[in-house]
Every structure is written in C-alpha cells, then in structure tokens.
C-alpha cells in the first residue's frame, strides 16, 4: 500500500534519476581504475562499490555509466521502499543521491527517513548535514556534498 503512493510515471522517475546523477557524478567523479575510498573500500567509476570491484581493475566510460545507472536505480528503489509519503522529484533526487552514498540500510534506518515519513520534510532535509563523517573524521567533501543534497532537497540550486 505505501509503495503505491511513491510510484511515479516514467518521466518523473527519469527526472529524479537525472537530478541525482548530476550530484553523484559531480561529487564522486569519474575514476575508471579501482581505488580505495576514504575508509579503504575498493571503489571504481562514479563511486561504485561491491563484491564485483576488483583491485587493479580498469573499466571504460560506457561500463561506468552502466554501473552508475544500476546503482542509482537501486538507491531510488530504496527511497521508494522506505519513504511512505509523497515526494517531490527534487526531494526524491536528493534522497537518492544521499542513499547512493550512505547505502540503503543506513538511509532506511535514519532519522532523516523517520522525519520524512512523519511529514517533516524540512527536518528530513536538515538531517543530511549531520552525515559528514567517515570513520569518525569530518570530511570536507562530504560537507560540500551534503550542502548540495540539502539545497536540492529544499528545491534550490546549489
């Protein structure tokens, strides 16, 4: 029942994924070779992680774009599963970018999701600013990313 409230037409979903991709691509950057993220997780392309990432691997642009599309679709799917109130496309895009970065479990169990589900969208958007630490260290890149996601969540260009 809750999932039907979040279903959107193909055009709206395309808009959400396009907006989220802009944020993700800007902050993750294109790195076609495997590297360790700030906490040592093997990563490739536009921030793709997972069991399929191998040390020393190098992928082409089209392969990286395919991974990005799949990862964004999975993040958006998590937003649709975990948020039970209607979202504006820019809110859904901000949550999708956020989920892409922190993971579905962290997003779904977050105070941000709880606030969104209670109808407190300004509070939910504000929660993003708390997620700027990685392994206990405040990272300037996360501060900038969360500011952009928060601005998008509020419907503003950053």
Secondary structure, 3 states (H helix, E strand, C coil): CHHHHHCCCHHHHHHHHHHHHHHHHHHHCCEEEEEECCCCCEEEECCEECCCCCCCCECCHHHHHHHHHHHHHHHHHHHHHHCCCCCCHHHHHHHHHHHHHHCHHHHHCCHHHHHHHCCCHHHHHHHHHHCCEECCEECHHHHHHHHHHHHHHCCCCC
